[in-house]
Each structure stands twice: as C-alpha cells, then as structure tokens.
Amino acid sequence: MLFKADNINPKEYSPLALAYIGDTVYDLFIRTKVLEKGNRHVTVMHKEAVGFVKAHSQSVSAYAIEGHLTEDEQRILKWGRNAKSNTTPKNADVTEYRMATGFETLIGYLYLSNDIQRLEFLLEKAYEAILQTSN
C-alpha cells in the first residue's frame, strides 16, 4: 500500500469512520487492478471499476471472504454491517448496502492497523469472487 497509517488506533474509531477510509482503500485497489489491464479510455476504466465498487459487488465480496476471516475480523465486519447510517442506498437494497458497509469497515480496520499483508490477501480474494460472479 502506498500510505502507512501511523499513530492511528482503529479501535478508537466508529465503524462508519472505518468504512469511510475502507471505501477509499478498496477503490484504490480496484482502480489499480483496472489500470493493470492496460491503457484504455478513462470512461471504459471507470465503468469497469464501478462494477467492482458498487454495494452489490462489495456485498458479494463480504460473503466470499467470510470463510477466510478470523473471529476478530468477523466481529469487525458484523460491527460495520450493524452500524446505523443516516444514508440510504441509491442502487442497492438495504441488506446489500449494510453488508457492503461491513466489508468497508473491515478493509478500513486492517488498513489502519497496518496489517497490509492480510489486507492484500482479503482484497485479492474479494476481487476473485467478483470476477467469478461476473462470468
């Protein structure tokens, strides 16, 4: 990962704050994956990336990685999933949206914990799951 989160204890943040940073970390991961496929028109790359970062895909990712999670990671995902958000999903049902928030919370937690190796492992598993469901 490009940036290191020094002096930040993720346990001191709300699940929605963790989801806030997790969303960005995941977006950067996906955009990098899309860019690795070669130089293409930005609109094409953007449309491809959106397919991976929308709530439905993040929900698929969350379910796909569940079997790989430690007990602590499962607790964090559920903590984010159950967080009360003041926003309503635009293009997803509430269940997908909440699971996506749980996924983002876990990603944010791992990033801020500097557990980059674990983060990358789970992101790769999530990416593979979305590729399989889109085929």
Secondary structure, DSSP 8 states (H G I E B T S, - for coil): -----TT--GGGS-HHHHHHHHHHHHHHHHHHHHHHT----HHHHHHHHHHHHSHHHHHHHHHHHGGG--HHHHHHHHHHHT---S---SSS-HHHHHHHHHHHHHHHHHHHTT-HHHHHHHHHHHHHHHHHHH-
